């Protein structure tokens, strides 16, 4: 989000934070996802509720009539704040509400002491999809009914991941909203990390890192960047030795393969 929408989201997030503290966070996340999906699906409704020329009070009243009794008070108050704000483009309204649903799920996981699990599980599920193209095709196929996809996810994940992880993956699979699964997992993973204002580092190593190595690397990155850094570790034999760390657009490469490639570039130059 940019410009006006970024400022609008900050205002709506403040309202969300004020009502989420006393809410049942898991169901709140589900309700916000439902509202986002409704606004995304009903184009005329979304345009009307995001129209900056319409009075905020009128849009709030429409949202209240539409949603009252169907969602909790916390979800309704969040939706009213969202439709009352001014967005740069109509699609940002649904995006903002979905993003708050992700933050509600992150808060649910944090309260249960499972926020790290959620970050790891979203990352690992992305690797599972990459390694299982048939599964990916089924979950991405628009012709496969949403309830069938949800049943498949329940069977695969329900007893193996945190409830918040299943909640987030189910939202991405059943209501992709124009995002591919991989992009959606990355986007949700970044939002979960941002919940605690942490950076996400993708570490590629020839072998799995020990707990001591992960701790030392995380401490060094924390000292370097001045913020906590969550490590997503990929074991990749092609790196030959050492490891690489990517944070956003920045790459720290100490792999043998990386050094060989650097020598090749120097020779070619």
N, C-alpha and C positions, 0 to 999 in steps of 0.2 A: 504494500500500500504506500501511496505517496501523497504529499501535500495535504489537502483538506481531509482525505480519508484517514491519514495517519493521525491527525489531530482528533478526528471523530472517534477513532478506535480507542485512543487514550482516555477520552471522556467516558465511553461506554464500559471500558475495562474497569475504570474507577467505580462505576455503579455496580458492575458484576462483583467486584471484590467486596463491596459493602453488603451484598445480599448472600454471597456464597458461604460466608463464615458459619451461618446457622443452617445451611442447606444440606440435604443428603446428596453428596457430590456425584456419586455414580449415576443415579437417576437424573440429576441435573444435567450432566453431560449428555445423556441420551435425549433429554427433552430439547436441549439446545441444538443437537444434531437434527432432530425432527423439524424444528422451526427453520433451520438453515435449509434443509431439503425442501420444505414447503415453499419458501421464498425463491429457491433456485428453480423449482419446478413450475410455479405459477408466475410466468413472466409479467403478466399485466399487474398482478398484485405487487410484485417486487418493484416494478417501475413506479407504481402509485405511492408505495411506502418509502421510496428513496427519492421522490421528486422534491428537489429543494424549493420549488415554488409553492408547494402545499404547506400550510401551517403545521408546525410540529404537533400542536394539540390535536388537530384533526387526524393526523397519522397515528398518534398514540391511542386515540379513541378507537380507531379501526382495528389496531392490533389487539387492544383489550377485548373488544367484542368478538374478535376472531378466535382468540386463544384462551380466554378466561374459562376455567373449569376443565380445560384440556391439558394444561401444564401446571406445574407448581408456581407459587407466587414468585419465587426467586427467578425462575425461567421467564415468567411474564414480565417482571420488572426489567430484566435484562433486555428482552425483546423490545419493550416500550422505549427504553433508552436508546436502543439501536435505531429504531425507525424515526426517533425524534432528532437524531444527529444528521449532519449534512455530509454526504459522501461524494467523492469525485465522480464515481460511476456506479450505476445501480448494482452491478455484480459485487461490489465491495460490501454491501449490506449482508448478503448471505455468507460471504467469506469471513466477515468479522464474527458473526454468530457461531459459525463452525469453529473458528479459532478459539473462541471462548469455551466451546464444548471441549476442545482438546485441553485447555488449561484446567477445566473442571476435572477432567480425568486425571491430569497430572497431580492436582491437589488431592484427589482421592488416593492415588498411589503414594504420594508423599506422606499422607496421614497414616497409611498402613506400613510405612517404612519400606516401600517397594518401588520408589522412583528410579533407582539404579536398575532394578530388574526390568522396568518398562523400557528404558532406553536400550538396554542390551537386547531385549526380546524383539523390539521393532527392527533393530539392526539385523539380528539373526534371521528374522522372517524374510527380510529382503534377500539374504544369502540363500535361504531355502528356495525362494522363488527362482532365483538365478540358476540354481542347480536342478530344478524340476520344471522344465518348460510345459509339460502337460498340465500340471497344477496351475501354473501361471495363466495358461490359455483359458482354462476353465473359469478361474476367478475373474479374468478380465473380459470374458465373453458376455456381451450385452444381452444375448439371447438366453442365457441361463438365468432362471428366476432368482430373485434376491433371497427367497426363503431357502432355496436349495444351496446357494452359496453360504448362507449363514449356518445351515446345518452342517455343511462340510467343515467350516471353520470351527464350530463347536466340537465336532468329532476330532479334529486335528489338534486343537489348542486348549480347549476348556480346562483340562486338568493339568496343563503344562505351563501356563503363563499366568501372570497377574490378571485379575479381572479388568483392570484399566487397559492392559495391552489388548485383550480380546475385544474390548469395547472400541478401541481406536482402529484396529485392523478391520473389524466388522464394518465400521463406518466407511472406511476407504474402499472396501470391496463391494458393498451393497449400494453405496452412493458416491461413486468416484468423482463426480462434479468436474469432469474434464481433465482430471489428473490421471496419469498412468500410475500403476501400483508402486513402482519404484520411486517416482517423484513424490507421490503421496506419503510413502513411508519416510523419505528423507525430510519432507516438510513437517510432518507430525513429530519426527524425532527431534528436529531443531526447536520446535515449539516446546516440547517437553523439557529439553535442556535449558531453554530460555526461562522456563518457569523458575529456575533457581539461578538464572543469569550465569550459566556455565558455558564454556566453550566445548565444542565437540571435536575430538581429534580422531581421524581415521589412521590407524597404525598398521602398516604392512610389514610383516616379518617372515623370515624363512621358517621359523619354528615358533611354537607357542611361547609367550612370555610367562615367566614364573610370577607368582604373587609379589615377590620382592622386586622383580624388575618392573612390574606394572606400577607398584607403589613409588619406586624411585623415579620412573619416567613421569608419572603424574605430578610428583613434587617438583621436579625440574621445570615442567611446563607451567605449573602454577606460579613458580618464582619468576619465570620468563614473561608470562602474560599478565600477572597480577590478578588472575581469576582462577577459580577451580576449572579443571579440564576433565571432561569425561572421555575415557578411552574406548573406542570401538576397534578391536584388534582382528585383523584378517591374516591368517596364515597363508602365505603365498610362496611356494618353493622357487618361483621364478626370480625372486629378489636375490637369491644365492647366499646372502649373508647380511648381517646388520639389519637395519629397519628404516622405514620412512614414516614420517608423520605429516599428515595434511590437515591444516586447520583453515577452513575457508579457502581462500586462493593461495595461501602460503604453504610451501612444501619444504620440509626439512628432510633431506635424503642422505642417509649414511649407509645405504645398501651397496654391496659390491657391484651389483648390476648398474646402479646409478652412477657409481664412479667410473665404470667401464664406458658407459654411454657419454659421460662428461669428457673422458679422454678422446673418444671418437669424434665428438663435436669439435674439440680443440684441434685435433689433427686435420679434420675436414676444413676448419677455418684457416 
